[in-house]
Amino acid sequence: MDIGTISLVLMLALILLLAIGMPLGLASASLAVLVLVMKFEPTLLSNPMSFGEGILTSRPGTGPLYILTQKIYGLLTDYVLISIPLFIFMAALLERSGVAKDMYSSLNVWLSGTRGGIAIVTSIMAVIMAAMSGIIGGEVVLLGLIALPQMLRLGYNQNLAIGVICASGSLGTMIPPSIVLIIYGLITETSIKALFTASFLPGFMLATFIIIYIIIRTQMHPEDAPLPDPVPGDPQGREKGMLFAAFLAVVTAGFTVALFLRAAFFEFTGANAANEGDPFALGTADWLPWFAGVFLLMLALMQFVFGWANTRTGWNMGKGLVAPIVVIGVVMGSIYGGITGITEAAGMGAFAVLVIAILRGEASWDLIWDSLMRTLKSTGTIIWVTIGAAALAGAYTIAGGPTYVADFIVGTDLPTMGIILAMMLILLFMGAFMDWVGIVLLIIPVFLPIIRRLPIEEIGFIGQLEPQHIAIWFGVVFCMNMQVSFLSPPFGPAAFYLKSVAPPHISLTDIFRGFLPFIGIQLCALSVLLIWPNIVTLLL
Protein backbone atom coordinates (compact mmCIF):
# COMPACT_ATOMS: atom_id res chain seq x y z
CA MET A 1 0.00 0.00 0.00
CA ASP A 2 1.38 3.45 -0.87
CA ILE A 3 2.41 5.84 1.86
CA GLY A 4 -0.13 8.50 0.83
CA THR A 5 -3.04 6.14 1.48
CA ILE A 6 -1.45 4.98 4.73
CA SER A 7 -1.09 8.60 5.89
CA LEU A 8 -4.76 9.35 5.17
CA VAL A 9 -5.97 6.19 6.94
CA LEU A 10 -3.69 6.92 9.89
CA MET A 11 -4.95 10.49 10.32
CA LEU A 12 -8.63 9.50 10.13
CA ALA A 13 -8.17 6.50 12.43
CA LEU A 14 -6.32 8.57 15.04
CA ILE A 15 -9.05 11.22 15.09
CA LEU A 16 -11.73 8.49 15.37
CA LEU A 17 -10.04 6.62 18.21
CA LEU A 18 -9.41 9.79 20.22
CA ALA A 19 -13.00 10.93 19.58
CA ILE A 20 -14.44 7.73 21.08
CA GLY A 21 -12.24 8.15 24.15
CA MET A 22 -9.54 5.53 23.63
CA PRO A 23 -6.39 6.36 25.66
CA LEU A 24 -3.68 7.92 23.50
CA GLY A 25 -1.07 5.27 24.36
CA LEU A 26 -3.34 2.37 23.37
CA ALA A 27 -4.61 4.17 20.25
CA SER A 28 -1.07 4.96 19.09
CA ALA A 29 0.21 1.43 19.68
CA SER A 30 -2.76 -0.08 17.81
CA LEU A 31 -2.23 2.23 14.87
CA ALA A 32 1.49 1.40 14.84
CA VAL A 33 0.57 -2.22 14.18
CA LEU A 34 -1.93 -1.14 11.50
CA VAL A 35 0.71 1.00 9.73
CA LEU A 36 3.21 -1.87 9.63
CA VAL A 37 0.55 -4.27 8.34
CA MET A 38 -0.61 -1.87 5.61
CA LYS A 39 2.95 -1.24 4.46
CA PHE A 40 4.67 -4.61 4.77
CA GLU A 41 1.92 -7.27 4.91
CA PRO A 42 -1.39 -5.88 3.57
CA THR A 43 -2.67 -9.39 2.83
CA LEU A 44 -3.42 -9.72 6.55
CA LEU A 45 -6.23 -7.20 6.07
CA SER A 46 -7.93 -9.11 3.29
CA ASN A 47 -6.96 -12.61 4.43
CA PRO A 48 -6.21 -12.84 8.16
CA MET A 49 -5.64 -16.59 7.80
CA SER A 50 -2.40 -15.84 5.89
CA PHE A 51 -0.71 -15.22 9.24
CA GLY A 52 2.89 -16.44 9.15
CA GLU A 53 3.53 -15.97 5.46
CA GLY A 54 4.67 -12.33 5.25
CA ILE A 55 7.62 -10.14 6.18
CA LEU A 56 6.10 -9.30 9.60
CA THR A 57 4.67 -12.63 10.71
CA SER A 58 6.98 -15.23 9.22
CA ARG A 59 10.03 -14.16 11.23
CA PRO A 60 8.92 -12.28 14.38
CA GLY A 61 11.57 -10.06 15.93
CA THR A 62 13.31 -9.25 12.67
CA GLY A 63 13.00 -6.59 9.99
CA PRO A 64 10.66 -3.66 10.74
CA LEU A 65 9.55 -5.15 14.07
CA TYR A 66 13.13 -5.43 15.27
CA ILE A 67 13.87 -1.83 14.30
CA LEU A 68 10.73 -0.68 16.10
CA THR A 69 11.48 -2.55 19.32
CA GLN A 70 15.04 -1.20 19.34
CA LYS A 71 13.74 2.35 18.96
CA ILE A 72 11.33 1.97 21.90
CA TYR A 73 13.93 0.19 24.03
CA GLY A 74 16.51 2.89 23.36
CA LEU A 75 14.07 5.63 24.30
CA LEU A 76 12.93 3.99 27.55
CA THR A 77 16.49 3.18 28.68
CA ASP A 78 17.83 6.69 28.14
CA TYR A 79 19.43 7.83 31.41
CA VAL A 80 17.92 11.31 31.23
CA LEU A 81 14.41 9.80 31.37
CA ILE A 82 14.97 9.11 35.08
CA SER A 83 14.79 12.86 35.73
CA ILE A 84 11.04 12.90 34.92
CA PRO A 85 9.82 10.91 37.98
CA LEU A 86 12.31 12.80 40.13
CA PHE A 87 10.91 16.18 39.07
CA ILE A 88 7.35 14.89 39.54
CA PHE A 89 8.25 13.65 43.04
CA MET A 90 9.75 17.04 43.83
CA ALA A 91 6.59 18.80 42.67
CA ALA A 92 4.40 16.45 44.72
CA LEU A 93 6.42 17.17 47.86
CA LEU A 94 6.21 20.92 47.23
CA GLU A 95 2.45 20.75 46.68
CA ARG A 96 1.81 18.87 49.92
CA SER A 97 4.24 20.75 52.13
CA GLY A 98 3.89 24.32 53.34
CA VAL A 99 6.76 25.66 51.21
CA ALA A 100 4.50 27.05 48.48
CA LYS A 101 2.06 28.59 50.95
CA ASP A 102 4.85 30.38 52.83
CA MET A 103 6.30 31.59 49.53
CA TYR A 104 2.94 33.08 48.57
CA SER A 105 2.63 34.78 51.96
CA SER A 106 6.10 36.33 51.68
CA LEU A 107 5.49 37.61 48.16
CA ASN A 108 2.15 39.00 49.27
CA VAL A 109 3.85 40.97 52.06
CA TRP A 110 5.94 42.91 49.55
CA LEU A 111 3.28 43.52 46.88
CA SER A 112 -0.01 43.67 48.82
CA GLY A 113 -0.15 47.47 48.60
CA THR A 114 0.13 47.48 44.78
CA ARG A 115 -2.98 47.48 42.61
CA GLY A 116 -3.21 44.03 41.10
CA GLY A 117 -0.51 42.94 43.53
CA ILE A 118 -2.12 39.59 44.37
CA ALA A 119 -2.32 38.69 40.68
CA ILE A 120 1.31 39.77 40.20
CA VAL A 121 2.29 37.69 43.25
CA THR A 122 0.51 34.70 41.70
CA SER A 123 2.47 35.09 38.45
CA ILE A 124 5.80 35.47 40.24
CA MET A 125 5.01 32.46 42.41
CA ALA A 126 4.21 30.44 39.27
CA VAL A 127 7.58 31.40 37.74
CA ILE A 128 9.41 30.31 40.90
CA MET A 129 7.51 27.02 41.06
CA ALA A 130 8.18 26.40 37.36
CA ALA A 131 11.90 26.89 38.00
CA MET A 132 11.72 24.38 40.84
CA SER A 133 9.95 21.45 39.20
CA GLY A 134 8.30 22.26 35.85
CA ILE A 135 5.12 20.23 36.54
CA ILE A 136 2.13 22.11 35.11
CA GLY A 137 -0.80 20.27 36.68
CA GLY A 138 0.53 20.61 40.22
CA GLU A 139 1.16 24.33 39.77
CA VAL A 140 -2.36 25.11 38.54
CA VAL A 141 -3.95 23.07 41.34
CA LEU A 142 -1.74 24.65 44.00
CA LEU A 143 -2.35 28.19 42.75
CA GLY A 144 -6.06 27.41 42.59
CA LEU A 145 -6.02 26.36 46.23
CA ILE A 146 -3.91 29.26 47.51
CA ALA A 147 -4.41 32.26 45.23
CA LEU A 148 -7.94 31.90 43.81
CA PRO A 149 -9.80 32.16 47.15
CA GLN A 150 -7.64 35.14 48.11
CA MET A 151 -8.32 37.04 44.88
CA LEU A 152 -12.06 36.29 44.95
CA ARG A 153 -12.26 37.35 48.61
CA LEU A 154 -10.62 40.70 47.79
CA GLY A 155 -13.09 41.34 44.96
CA TYR A 156 -10.82 40.64 41.96
CA ASN A 157 -12.49 40.15 38.61
CA GLN A 158 -13.21 36.43 38.31
CA ASN A 159 -12.00 36.16 34.70
CA LEU A 160 -8.74 37.92 35.59
CA ALA A 161 -8.14 35.63 38.56
CA ILE A 162 -8.84 32.48 36.53
CA GLY A 163 -6.70 33.56 33.57
CA VAL A 164 -3.74 34.58 35.72
CA ILE A 165 -3.73 31.28 37.62
CA CYS A 166 -3.96 29.02 34.55
CA ALA A 167 -1.70 31.05 32.22
CA SER A 168 0.96 31.50 34.89
CA GLY A 169 0.58 27.95 36.17
CA SER A 170 1.37 26.65 32.67
CA LEU A 171 4.75 28.41 32.56
CA GLY A 172 6.45 25.15 33.56
CA THR A 173 6.25 24.25 29.87
CA MET A 174 8.70 27.01 28.96
CA ILE A 175 10.80 27.68 32.06
CA PRO A 176 13.52 25.10 32.86
CA PRO A 177 13.53 22.41 34.10
CA SER A 178 10.69 21.70 31.66
CA ILE A 179 9.65 18.07 31.16
CA VAL A 180 8.40 19.02 27.69
CA LEU A 181 11.94 20.10 26.76
CA ILE A 182 13.39 16.91 28.26
CA ILE A 183 11.14 14.69 26.12
CA TYR A 184 11.82 16.85 23.03
CA GLY A 185 15.56 16.57 23.62
CA LEU A 186 15.34 12.79 23.96
CA ILE A 187 13.30 12.38 20.78
CA THR A 188 15.39 14.72 18.61
CA GLU A 189 18.77 13.95 20.25
CA THR A 190 19.20 17.64 21.05
CA SER A 191 21.22 18.86 24.04
CA ILE A 192 18.75 19.27 26.90
CA LYS A 193 21.06 21.71 28.64
CA ALA A 194 21.12 23.86 25.48
CA LEU A 195 17.31 23.68 25.30
CA PHE A 196 17.06 24.81 28.92
CA THR A 197 19.41 27.72 28.25
CA ALA A 198 17.59 28.74 25.06
CA SER A 199 14.16 28.71 26.76
CA PHE A 200 15.16 31.05 29.60
CA LEU A 201 14.53 34.33 27.79
CA PRO A 202 11.33 33.26 25.97
CA GLY A 203 9.93 31.81 29.19
CA PHE A 204 10.60 34.93 31.23
CA MET A 205 9.44 37.08 28.30
CA LEU A 206 6.05 35.34 28.43
CA ALA A 207 5.88 35.77 32.21
CA THR A 208 6.73 39.46 31.77
CA PHE A 209 3.96 39.84 29.17
CA ILE A 210 1.47 38.39 31.65
CA ILE A 211 2.58 40.73 34.44
CA ILE A 212 2.50 43.76 32.10
CA TYR A 213 -1.02 42.80 31.06
CA ILE A 214 -2.08 42.60 34.72
CA ILE A 215 -0.61 46.03 35.46
CA ILE A 216 -2.20 47.69 32.41
CA ARG A 217 -5.59 46.06 32.93
CA THR A 218 -5.80 46.88 36.63
CA GLN A 219 -4.73 50.47 36.02
CA MET A 220 -7.33 50.90 33.27
CA HIS A 221 -10.03 49.06 35.24
CA PRO A 222 -9.32 49.54 38.97
CA GLU A 223 -12.55 47.73 39.84
CA ASP A 224 -10.97 44.49 38.55
CA ALA A 225 -8.40 44.56 41.38
CA PRO A 226 -9.47 46.53 44.47
CA LEU A 227 -6.72 47.48 46.89
CA PRO A 228 -6.95 45.72 50.25
CA ASP A 229 -7.43 47.81 53.36
CA PRO A 230 -4.07 48.63 54.99
CA VAL A 231 -3.32 46.70 58.17
CA PRO A 232 -2.38 48.96 61.10
CA GLY A 233 1.28 48.57 62.01
CA ASP A 234 2.36 47.08 58.67
CA PRO A 235 5.34 48.87 57.07
CA GLN A 236 4.50 51.09 54.13
CA GLY A 237 6.36 52.89 51.35
CA ARG A 238 10.01 53.68 52.05
CA GLU A 239 10.05 51.61 55.23
CA LYS A 240 8.94 48.52 53.35
CA GLY A 241 11.58 49.18 50.69
CA MET A 242 14.27 49.39 53.37
CA LEU A 243 13.16 46.09 54.90
CA PHE A 244 13.17 44.42 51.48
CA ALA A 245 16.71 45.70 50.86
CA ALA A 246 17.75 44.24 54.21
CA PHE A 247 16.25 40.89 53.24
CA LEU A 248 18.13 40.98 49.91
CA ALA A 249 21.35 41.69 51.80
CA VAL A 250 20.86 38.52 53.87
CA VAL A 251 20.11 36.45 50.76
CA THR A 252 23.13 37.92 48.92
CA ALA A 253 25.38 37.09 51.86
CA GLY A 254 24.20 33.50 51.85
CA PHE A 255 24.61 33.25 48.08
CA THR A 256 28.19 34.52 48.18
CA VAL A 257 29.01 31.97 50.89
CA ALA A 258 27.73 29.22 48.57
CA LEU A 259 29.84 30.59 45.68
CA PHE A 260 32.88 30.83 47.97
CA LEU A 261 32.51 27.19 49.02
CA ARG A 262 31.97 26.11 45.38
CA ALA A 263 35.11 27.90 44.17
CA ALA A 264 37.12 26.53 47.08
CA PHE A 265 35.89 22.99 46.30
CA PHE A 266 36.81 23.24 42.60
CA GLU A 267 40.21 24.76 43.35
CA PHE A 268 41.39 22.57 46.21
CA THR A 269 40.09 19.27 44.80
CA GLY A 270 41.84 19.89 41.48
CA ALA A 271 38.58 19.93 39.51
CA ASN A 272 39.61 23.04 37.60
CA ALA A 273 42.85 21.46 36.44
CA ALA A 274 41.09 18.19 35.57
CA ASN A 275 38.55 20.01 33.40
CA GLU A 276 40.94 19.96 30.43
CA GLY A 277 42.50 23.26 31.42
CA ASP A 278 39.15 25.08 31.23
CA PRO A 279 38.32 26.16 34.81
CA PHE A 280 34.70 26.45 35.91
CA ALA A 281 33.10 29.89 35.72
CA LEU A 282 33.44 31.75 39.04
CA GLY A 283 35.23 28.68 40.32
CA THR A 284 38.90 29.66 40.62
CA ALA A 285 40.95 30.92 43.56
CA ASP A 286 40.98 34.44 42.02
CA TRP A 287 37.30 34.78 42.90
CA LEU A 288 37.65 33.88 46.58
CA PRO A 289 38.66 37.42 47.72
CA TRP A 290 35.78 38.92 45.73
CA PHE A 291 33.22 36.61 47.34
CA ALA A 292 34.67 37.31 50.78
CA GLY A 293 34.55 41.06 50.07
CA VAL A 294 30.88 40.95 49.00
CA PHE A 295 30.02 38.95 52.12
CA LEU A 296 31.74 41.48 54.38
CA LEU A 297 30.02 44.34 52.52
CA MET A 298 26.59 42.75 53.17
CA LEU A 299 27.46 42.37 56.86
CA ALA A 300 28.47 46.04 56.97
CA LEU A 301 25.15 47.07 55.39
CA MET A 302 23.22 45.02 57.93
CA GLN A 303 25.18 46.55 60.79
CA PHE A 304 25.49 50.23 59.82
CA VAL A 305 22.77 50.94 57.23
CA PHE A 306 19.76 48.72 57.97
CA GLY A 307 20.47 47.83 61.59
CA TRP A 308 20.11 44.35 63.00
CA ALA A 309 16.53 44.95 64.12
CA ASN A 310 15.38 45.91 60.62
CA THR A 311 17.42 43.07 59.17
CA ARG A 312 15.62 40.57 61.42
CA THR A 313 12.25 42.09 60.52
CA GLY A 314 13.01 41.97 56.80
CA TRP A 315 14.19 38.38 57.15
CA ASN A 316 10.98 37.34 58.94
CA MET A 317 8.89 39.03 56.23
CA GLY A 318 10.71 37.35 53.36
CA LYS A 319 12.02 34.06 54.74
CA GLY A 320 9.25 32.16 52.94
CA LEU A 321 11.20 32.81 49.73
CA VAL A 322 14.39 31.20 50.99
CA ALA A 323 13.38 27.55 50.59
CA PRO A 324 12.31 28.02 46.92
CA ILE A 325 15.54 29.94 46.23
CA VAL A 326 17.54 27.09 47.73
CA VAL A 327 15.71 24.49 45.62
CA ILE A 328 16.21 26.51 42.42
CA GLY A 329 19.86 27.02 43.33
CA VAL A 330 20.35 23.30 43.89
CA VAL A 331 18.66 22.24 40.63
CA MET A 332 19.75 24.93 38.19
CA GLY A 333 23.03 25.67 39.99
CA SER A 334 24.00 22.01 39.73
CA ILE A 335 23.31 21.97 36.00
CA TYR A 336 24.87 25.30 35.02
CA GLY A 337 27.51 25.30 37.72
CA GLY A 338 29.24 22.31 36.17
CA ILE A 339 28.51 20.04 39.13
CA THR A 340 26.02 17.47 37.77
CA GLY A 341 23.92 16.58 34.76
CA ILE A 342 20.13 16.92 34.34
CA THR A 343 19.25 13.61 36.03
CA GLU A 344 21.52 14.08 39.04
CA ALA A 345 20.25 17.65 39.48
CA ALA A 346 16.66 16.34 39.58
CA GLY A 347 17.65 13.86 42.28
CA MET A 348 19.44 16.56 44.27
CA GLY A 349 16.40 18.83 43.98
CA ALA A 350 14.03 16.13 45.21
CA PHE A 351 16.37 15.39 48.11
CA ALA A 352 16.64 19.12 48.93
CA VAL A 353 12.84 19.48 49.08
CA LEU A 354 12.61 16.41 51.31
CA VAL A 355 15.28 17.80 53.66
CA ILE A 356 13.48 21.17 53.78
CA ALA A 357 10.21 19.41 54.65
CA ILE A 358 12.00 17.51 57.43
CA LEU A 359 13.59 20.68 58.82
CA ARG A 360 10.21 22.43 58.77
CA GLY A 361 8.64 19.54 60.67
CA GLU A 362 6.23 18.76 57.82
CA ALA A 363 7.69 15.46 56.64
CA SER A 364 5.73 12.33 57.46
CA TRP A 365 5.33 8.84 56.05
CA ASP A 366 1.90 9.83 54.75
CA LEU A 367 3.41 12.83 52.90
CA ILE A 368 6.17 10.73 51.35
CA TRP A 369 3.86 7.83 50.47
CA ASP A 370 1.25 10.14 48.94
CA SER A 371 3.95 11.88 46.87
CA LEU A 372 5.40 8.56 45.72
CA MET A 373 1.97 7.28 44.64
CA ARG A 374 1.30 10.44 42.66
CA THR A 375 4.74 10.15 41.06
CA LEU A 376 4.04 6.53 40.12
CA LYS A 377 0.68 7.38 38.52
CA SER A 378 1.95 10.40 36.61
CA THR A 379 5.12 8.67 35.42
CA GLY A 380 3.15 5.59 34.39
CA THR A 381 0.83 7.70 32.28
CA ILE A 382 3.76 9.45 30.57
CA ILE A 383 5.62 6.18 29.98
CA TRP A 384 2.63 4.38 28.43
CA VAL A 385 1.86 7.32 26.17
CA THR A 386 5.56 7.44 25.28
CA ILE A 387 5.61 3.73 24.36
CA GLY A 388 2.50 3.96 22.20
CA ALA A 389 3.40 7.22 20.48
CA ALA A 390 7.03 6.14 19.94
CA ALA A 391 5.77 2.92 18.37
CA LEU A 392 3.48 4.82 16.00
CA ALA A 393 6.14 7.40 15.13
CA GLY A 394 8.68 4.63 14.52
CA ALA A 395 6.30 2.59 12.37
CA TYR A 396 5.37 5.63 10.30
CA THR A 397 9.05 6.49 9.87
CA ILE A 398 9.90 2.96 8.74
CA ALA A 399 7.03 3.16 6.25
CA GLY A 400 8.55 6.34 4.78
CA GLY A 401 5.99 8.77 6.17
CA PRO A 402 8.28 11.66 7.21
CA THR A 403 9.96 11.72 3.81
CA TYR A 404 6.57 11.71 2.07
CA VAL A 405 5.24 14.57 4.21
CA ALA A 406 8.49 16.56 3.86
CA ASP A 407 8.51 16.21 0.08
CA PHE A 408 4.82 17.16 -0.07
CA ILE A 409 5.21 20.31 2.08
CA VAL A 410 8.52 21.48 0.64
CA GLY A 411 7.18 20.86 -2.85
CA THR A 412 4.33 23.33 -2.38
CA ASP A 413 4.57 26.93 -3.51
CA LEU A 414 4.36 28.28 0.04
CA PRO A 415 7.25 30.52 1.17
CA THR A 416 9.39 29.40 4.09
CA MET A 417 7.49 31.38 6.71
CA GLY A 418 4.23 30.21 5.17
CA ILE A 419 5.29 26.59 5.73
CA ILE A 420 6.29 27.38 9.32
CA LEU A 421 2.97 29.14 9.97
CA ALA A 422 1.12 26.12 8.58
CA MET A 423 3.05 23.94 11.03
CA MET A 424 2.12 26.29 13.87
CA LEU A 425 -1.57 26.01 12.97
CA ILE A 426 -1.30 22.21 12.93
CA LEU A 427 0.44 22.19 16.32
CA LEU A 428 -2.15 24.55 17.80
CA PHE A 429 -4.99 22.44 16.40
CA MET A 430 -3.48 19.17 17.65
CA GLY A 431 -2.77 20.78 21.01
CA ALA A 432 -6.48 21.47 21.48
CA PHE A 433 -7.28 17.74 21.23
CA MET A 434 -4.16 15.77 22.17
CA ASP A 435 -1.72 15.56 25.06
CA TRP A 436 1.69 17.18 24.48
CA VAL A 437 3.52 13.85 24.96
CA GLY A 438 1.76 12.38 21.96
CA ILE A 439 2.37 15.50 19.88
CA VAL A 440 6.10 15.64 20.56
CA LEU A 441 6.47 11.94 19.72
CA LEU A 442 4.19 11.90 16.66
CA ILE A 443 4.54 15.32 15.05
CA ILE A 444 8.08 16.49 15.83
CA PRO A 445 9.83 13.56 14.02
CA VAL A 446 7.89 14.63 10.91
CA PHE A 447 8.21 18.42 11.23
CA LEU A 448 11.83 18.79 12.34
CA PRO A 449 13.35 17.23 9.18
CA ILE A 450 11.20 19.63 7.14
CA ILE A 451 12.47 22.62 9.13
CA ARG A 452 16.05 21.48 8.53
CA ARG A 453 15.43 21.38 4.77
CA LEU A 454 14.09 24.94 4.60
CA PRO A 455 16.44 27.81 3.62
CA ILE A 456 17.79 28.94 6.97
CA GLU A 457 18.20 32.56 5.84
CA GLU A 458 14.42 32.77 5.27
CA ILE A 459 13.46 31.74 8.82
CA GLY A 460 12.32 34.81 10.76
CA PHE A 461 12.52 38.47 9.82
CA ILE A 462 15.10 39.81 12.32
CA GLY A 463 18.51 38.15 12.55
CA GLN A 464 19.49 34.73 11.25
CA LEU A 465 19.84 31.37 12.96
CA GLU A 466 22.95 29.22 12.75
CA PRO A 467 22.44 25.68 11.38
CA GLN A 468 23.38 24.09 14.73
CA HIS A 469 20.61 26.05 16.47
CA ILE A 470 17.70 24.98 14.24
CA ALA A 471 16.59 22.06 16.42
CA ILE A 472 16.96 24.17 19.58
CA TRP A 473 14.90 27.04 18.16
CA PHE A 474 12.16 24.72 16.94
CA GLY A 475 12.07 23.02 20.35
CA VAL A 476 11.43 26.37 22.07
CA VAL A 477 8.81 27.27 19.45
CA PHE A 478 7.15 23.89 20.00
CA CYS A 479 7.04 24.49 23.76
CA MET A 480 5.41 27.89 23.20
CA ASN A 481 2.76 26.15 21.11
CA MET A 482 2.17 23.66 23.91
CA GLN A 483 1.90 26.63 26.28
CA VAL A 484 -1.13 27.72 24.23
CA SER A 485 -2.51 24.17 24.16
CA PHE A 486 -2.86 24.08 27.94
CA LEU A 487 -5.49 26.82 27.68
CA SER A 488 -7.10 25.85 24.36
CA PRO A 489 -10.71 24.66 24.40
CA PRO A 490 -12.28 22.15 24.33
CA PHE A 491 -9.70 19.99 26.13
CA GLY A 492 -7.30 22.56 27.63
CA PRO A 493 -5.96 20.62 30.63
CA ALA A 494 -5.39 23.75 32.73
CA ALA A 495 -9.17 24.29 32.81
CA PHE A 496 -9.82 20.84 34.24
CA TYR A 497 -6.97 21.15 36.75
CA LEU A 498 -8.47 24.40 38.05
CA LYS A 499 -12.04 23.12 37.97
CA SER A 500 -11.04 20.30 40.32
CA VAL A 501 -10.30 22.83 43.10
CA ALA A 502 -12.42 25.86 42.10
CA PRO A 503 -15.60 26.89 43.97
CA PRO A 504 -18.77 25.20 42.64
CA HIS A 505 -20.15 28.41 41.13
CA ILE A 506 -17.23 28.60 38.64
CA SER A 507 -18.09 26.50 35.59
CA LEU A 508 -15.81 25.23 32.82
CA THR A 509 -17.38 27.83 30.54
CA ASP A 510 -16.35 30.57 32.99
CA ILE A 511 -12.83 29.19 33.10
CA PHE A 512 -12.42 29.06 29.32
CA ARG A 513 -13.85 32.59 29.07
CA GLY A 514 -11.15 33.81 31.44
CA PHE A 515 -8.48 32.27 29.20
CA LEU A 516 -9.17 34.36 26.09
CA PRO A 517 -6.89 37.40 26.69
CA PHE A 518 -4.10 35.16 27.96
CA ILE A 519 -4.23 32.98 24.84
CA GLY A 520 -3.71 36.23 22.92
CA ILE A 521 -0.67 37.02 25.10
CA GLN A 522 0.78 33.57 24.41
CA LEU A 523 0.26 34.00 20.67
CA CYS A 524 2.09 37.35 20.88
CA ALA A 525 5.04 35.60 22.55
CA LEU A 526 4.95 32.90 19.84
CA SER A 527 5.01 35.64 17.20
CA VAL A 528 8.16 37.11 18.76
CA LEU A 529 9.90 33.72 18.41
CA LEU A 530 8.88 33.50 14.75
CA ILE A 531 9.82 37.09 13.89
CA TRP A 532 13.05 37.17 15.93
CA PRO A 533 14.33 33.57 16.17
CA ASN A 534 17.73 34.69 17.50
CA ILE A 535 16.18 35.40 20.89
CA VAL A 536 16.69 31.73 21.74
CA THR A 537 20.43 31.92 21.00
CA LEU A 538 21.30 35.02 23.05
CA LEU A 539 22.37 32.94 26.06
CA LEU A 540 23.88 29.98 24.16
Secondary structure as GFF3:
##gff-version 3
##sequence-region A 1 540
A	DSSP	alpha_helix	3	19	.	.	.	ID=ss1
A	DSSP	alpha_helix	24	40	.	.	.	ID=ss2
A	DSSP	alpha_helix	43	46	.	.	.	ID=ss3
A	DSSP	three_ten_helix	48	50	.	.	.	ID=ss4
A	DSSP	alpha_helix	63	76	.	.	.	ID=ss5
A	DSSP	three_ten_helix	79	82	.	.	.	ID=ss6
A	DSSP	alpha_helix	83	96	.	.	.	ID=ss7
A	DSSP	alpha_helix	99	111	.	.	.	ID=ss8
A	DSSP	alpha_helix	117	132	.	.	.	ID=ss9
A	DSSP	alpha_helix	136	153	.	.	.	ID=ss10
A	DSSP	alpha_helix	158	169	.	.	.	ID=ss11
A	DSSP	three_ten_helix	170	173	.	.	.	ID=ss12
A	DSSP	alpha_helix	179	188	.	.	.	ID=ss13
A	DSSP	alpha_helix	192	220	.	.	.	ID=ss14
A	DSSP	three_ten_helix	222	224	.	.	.	ID=ss15
A	DSSP	alpha_helix	237	268	.	.	.	ID=ss16
A	DSSP	alpha_helix	271	274	.	.	.	ID=ss17
A	DSSP	three_ten_helix	285	287	.	.	.	ID=ss18
A	DSSP	alpha_helix	288	300	.	.	.	ID=ss19
A	DSSP	pi_helix	301	306	.	.	.	ID=ss20
A	DSSP	alpha_helix	308	318	.	.	.	ID=ss21
A	DSSP	three_ten_helix	319	321	.	.	.	ID=ss22
A	DSSP	alpha_helix	322	336	.	.	.	ID=ss23
A	DSSP	alpha_helix	342	359	.	.	.	ID=ss24
A	DSSP	alpha_helix	365	398	.	.	.	ID=ss25
A	DSSP	alpha_helix	401	410	.	.	.	ID=ss26
A	DSSP	alpha_helix	416	431	.	.	.	ID=ss27
A	DSSP	alpha_helix	436	442	.	.	.	ID=ss28
A	DSSP	alpha_helix	444	453	.	.	.	ID=ss29
A	DSSP	three_ten_helix	456	458	.	.	.	ID=ss30
A	DSSP	three_ten_helix	467	469	.	.	.	ID=ss31
A	DSSP	alpha_helix	470	485	.	.	.	ID=ss32
A	DSSP	alpha_helix	493	499	.	.	.	ID=ss33
A	DSSP	alpha_helix	508	531	.	.	.	ID=ss34
A	DSSP	three_ten_helix	533	537	.	.	.	ID=ss35
###
